[in-house]
């Protein structure tokens, strides 16, 4: 299991409380827990999460579970990382309203109301079932991809991430079948401490895995995952090149001071930093112009 914890926007540190919560499993040789900080990433996952999943798969782990920092309008990277996405909702804590606000309805393959023995659980279940019904109705005749992530990327999400998410969704829909073939999310109830509903939850995961295999959607999911990894790595490498170029221009503080003194503006500074990188790309793309 990979558990991603939110990090401080000031120090970059994280509590990694999962190591405390999962302490009872330390002696279980069949289960491996890895906690990691999100390190300021806005998608709900650490940049190294996909690599950790790949490593655990290489180690022969049958199932890899990824716990994100939470779900909001931007925390949808899990869609491009996991085969099956489970959205966990707790009754009586405002999560039902947050579900409506955040748009996480579009990213879930299975919805789980945990602590279903609490007051308000029936209301939360009913609301989720109603929203799933509306989701399926609104998707009729539309190619929104397996997870319907085109909708999840709208709103306040970062424009670059929204574009890449929509690109992933479109690439999935090219051969994704008709709307009738789409997976209809299940809404389940569990009481984790008592073990209630866990068997049904595992059965839902198995059913979704079967759907992915039999419909051919698993290939589309893998294509989306690798496309996301390529974009992430390219952005990271280009960002490192840009950071080096910033240092060649005297460092970010010196550039910011120049803007503060009205000697230049952020757009001019950014263009000066990107220009040599763009020139190298252009030269590589058209070597005959040398």
C-alpha positions in Angstrom: 0.0 0.0 0.0 1.2 3.5 -0.9 -0.2 6.2 1.4 0.3 9.9 0.2 0.1 12.5 3.0 -0.3 16.3 2.4 2.8 18.3 2.9 3.4 21.7 4.5 3.3 24.5 1.9 6.1 26.3 4.0 8.5 23.5 5.0 7.5 20.8 2.6 7.4 18.3 5.5 4.6 15.9 6.3 3.5 14.0 9.4 3.2 10.6 7.5 0.5 9.6 10.0 -0.1 6.4 8.1 3.0 4.9 9.6 1.4 5.3 13.0 -2.1 4.1 11.9 -0.7 1.0 10.2 1.6 0.1 13.0 -0.3 -3.1 13.8 0.7 -4.5 10.4 4.4 -4.2 10.9 4.9 -7.9 11.4 2.8 -8.9 8.4 5.2 -10.1 5.8 2.5 -10.2 3.1 1.7 -6.5 3.3 4.1 -3.6 2.6 3.3 0.0 3.5 5.1 3.0 2.0 4.2 6.5 3.2 5.3 9.5 1.1 4.8 13.2 1.1 2.9 14.9 -1.7 5.7 17.5 -1.7 3.5 20.3 -2.9 2.0 18.4 -5.8 -1.6 19.5 -6.5 -2.9 16.3 -8.0 -3.3 14.4 -4.7 -0.3 12.2 -5.3 3.5 12.5 -4.9 5.5 12.8 -8.1 7.2 9.5 -7.1 3.9 7.6 -6.6 3.8 6.1 -10.1 7.4 4.9 -9.7 6.5 3.3 -6.4 3.6 1.5 -8.0 5.9 0.2 -10.7 8.5 -1.0 -8.1 5.8 -2.8 -6.1 4.5 -4.5 -9.2 8.0 -5.6 -10.1 8.4 -7.1 -6.6 5.4 -9.3 -7.4 2.7 -7.7 -5.2 -0.7 -8.9 -6.3 -2.6 -5.7 -5.4 -1.2 -2.2 -5.0 -3.5 0.2 -3.1 -2.8 3.9 -3.4 -4.3 6.3 -0.8 -4.4 9.9 -2.0 -4.2 13.1 0.1 -7.9 13.6 -0.4 -10.4 14.6 -3.1 -11.1 18.1 -4.4 -11.3 19.8 -7.7 -7.6 19.4 -8.4 -6.9 16.0 -6.8 -7.7 13.8 -9.7 -4.3 12.4 -10.6 -5.3 9.0 -9.2 -7.5 8.6 -12.3 -4.4 8.4 -14.4 -2.6 6.1 -12.0 -5.0 3.5 -10.8 -7.1 0.9 -12.6 -9.9 1.2 -10.1 -10.8 4.4 -8.2 -12.7 4.1 -5.0 -14.1 7.3 -3.4 -14.5 7.0 0.3 -17.2 9.1 2.0 -17.9 9.5 5.7 -21.4 10.5 6.8 -22.0 13.3 9.1 -18.8 15.3 8.3 -19.9 17.3 5.3 -18.3 15.0 2.9 -21.7 14.6 1.1 -21.8 18.3 0.3 -18.1 18.3 -0.6 -18.8 15.5 -3.1 -21.2 17.8 -4.9 -18.8 20.8 -4.8 -15.6 19.0 -5.8 -16.9 17.1 -8.8 -15.3 13.8 -7.6 -18.4 12.0 -8.8 -16.7 11.8 -12.2 -13.6 10.0 -11.0 -15.1 7.1 -9.0 -15.6 3.5 -10.1 -16.8 2.5 -6.7 -18.2 4.8 -3.9 -17.9 3.6 -0.3 -19.8 5.1 2.6 -17.6 4.0 5.6 -18.8 4.2 9.2 -22.2 3.3 7.9 -23.4 2.7 11.4 -23.3 6.5 12.1 -26.2 8.8 11.9 -26.7 10.3 8.4 -25.3 7.2 6.6 -28.6 6.4 4.9 -28.9 10.0 3.6 -25.3 9.9 2.3 -26.0 6.6 0.5 -29.2 7.9 -1.0 -27.4 11.1 -2.2 -24.6 9.2 -3.8 -26.9 6.8 -5.5 -28.9 9.7 -6.9 -25.7 11.4 -8.1 -24.5 8.2 -9.8 -27.9 7.9 -11.5 -27.6 11.5 -12.7 -24.0 10.9 -13.9 -25.1 8.0 -16.0 -28.0 10.0 -17.5 -25.8 13.0 -18.3 -23.2 10.8 -20.0 -25.7 9.2 -22.4 -24.5 9.7 -25.9 -21.2 11.3 -24.7 -17.7 9.8 -24.9 -16.3 11.0 -21.6 -13.8 8.2 -21.2 -13.8 5.3 -18.7 -13.8 7.5 -15.6 -15.5 10.5 -17.1 -12.5 12.6 -16.2 -13.3 15.3 -18.8 -15.8 16.6 -16.3 -13.5 16.2 -13.3 -10.9 18.4 -15.0 -13.2 21.4 -15.4 -13.8 24.2 -12.9 -10.9 25.5 -11.0 -8.4 22.9 -12.0 -5.0 24.1 -13.4 -5.4 24.7 -17.1 -2.5 22.6 -18.2 -3.6 19.7 -16.1 -7.1 20.1 -17.4 -5.9 20.0 -21.0 -3.8 16.9 -20.4 -6.7 15.2 -18.5 -9.1 15.9 -21.3 -6.5 14.7 -23.9 -6.3 11.4 -21.9 -10.0 11.1 -21.8 -10.3 11.7 -25.6 -7.6 9.1 -26.3 -9.5 6.6 -24.2 -12.8 7.3 -25.9 -11.5 6.7 -29.4 -12.1 2.9 -29.1 -13.9 2.8 -25.7 -17.2 1.5 -26.9 -20.7 2.8 -26.6 -22.3 4.5 -23.6 -24.2 1.2 -22.9 -20.8 -0.5 -22.4 -19.7 2.0 -19.7 -19.2 0.9 -16.1 -21.9 2.0 -13.7 -20.3 2.8 -10.3 -21.5 0.8 -7.3 -22.4 2.6 -4.0 -21.5 0.4 -1.0 -21.6 0.7 2.8 -18.9 -0.5 5.1 -18.0 -0.4 8.8 -14.3 -1.0 8.6 -13.7 -1.5 12.3 -16.2 -4.3 12.4 -15.4 -5.7 9.0 -18.9 -5.1 7.7 -19.3 -4.8 4.0 -15.6 -5.6 3.2 -16.4 -8.8 1.3 -18.9 -6.8 -0.9 -16.3 -4.1 -1.4 -13.7 -6.6 -2.6 -16.3 -8.2 -4.9 -17.0 -4.8 -6.4 -13.3 -4.3 -7.1 -13.1 -7.8 -8.7 -16.1 -7.0 -10.8 -14.6 -3.8 -12.1 -11.3 -5.6 -12.8 -13.3 -8.2 -14.8 -15.1 -5.4 -16.7 -11.7 -3.8 -17.6 -10.4 -7.0 -19.0 -13.5 -8.2 -20.9 -14.3 -4.7 -22.3 -10.7 -4.1 -23.4 -10.6 -0.9 -21.3 -7.6 -2.1 -19.4 -5.4 -1.3 -22.4 -6.9 2.2 -22.6 -6.2 2.7 -18.8 -2.6 1.7 -19.3 -2.2 4.0 -22.2 -3.6 6.9 -20.2 -1.3 6.0 -17.3 1.9 5.9 -19.4 0.9 9.1 -21.2 0.5 10.8 -17.8 3.9 9.6 -16.7 5.6 10.8 -19.9 4.0 14.3 -19.4 5.1 14.4 -15.8 8.7 13.4 -16.6 8.9 15.9 -19.4 7.5 18.7 -17.2 10.0 17.9 -14.5 13.0 17.8 -16.9 12.0 21.0 -18.6 11.4 22.6 -15.2 15.0 21.7 -14.2 16.3 23.2 -17.4 14.3 26.4 -16.7 15.7 26.5 -13.2 19.2 26.3 -14.5 18.5 29.1 -16.9 17.0 31.2 -14.1 20.3 30.8 -12.2 22.2 32.0 -15.3 20.2 35.2 -15.2 21.2 35.9 -11.6 18.7 33.8 -9.7 15.0 34.2 -9.0 15.4 36.9 -6.3 17.4 39.1 -8.6 14.9 38.7 -11.3 12.0 39.5 -8.9 13.8 42.6 -7.7 14.2 43.8 -11.3 10.5 43.4 -11.8 9.8 45.2 -8.4 12.0 48.1 -9.6 9.9 48.3 -12.7 13.0 47.6 -14.9 11.2 44.7 -16.6 8.0 42.6 -16.2 7.3 38.9 -15.5 6.4 38.1 -19.1 9.6 39.5 -20.4 11.6 37.6 -17.8 9.8 34.4 -18.6 10.3 34.8 -22.3 14.1 35.4 -21.8 14.4 32.2 -19.8 12.4 30.1 -22.1 13.9 31.4 -25.4 17.2 29.5 -25.3 15.3 26.3 -24.5 12.9 26.9 -27.3 15.8 27.7 -29.7 17.4 24.3 -28.9 14.1 22.5 -29.6 13.7 24.4 -32.9 17.2 23.5 -34.0 16.7 19.9 -33.1 13.4 19.8 -35.0 14.8 21.5 -38.2 18.6 20.7 -38.5 18.6 21.8 -42.2 18.5 25.4 -41.1 21.9 25.3 -39.5 
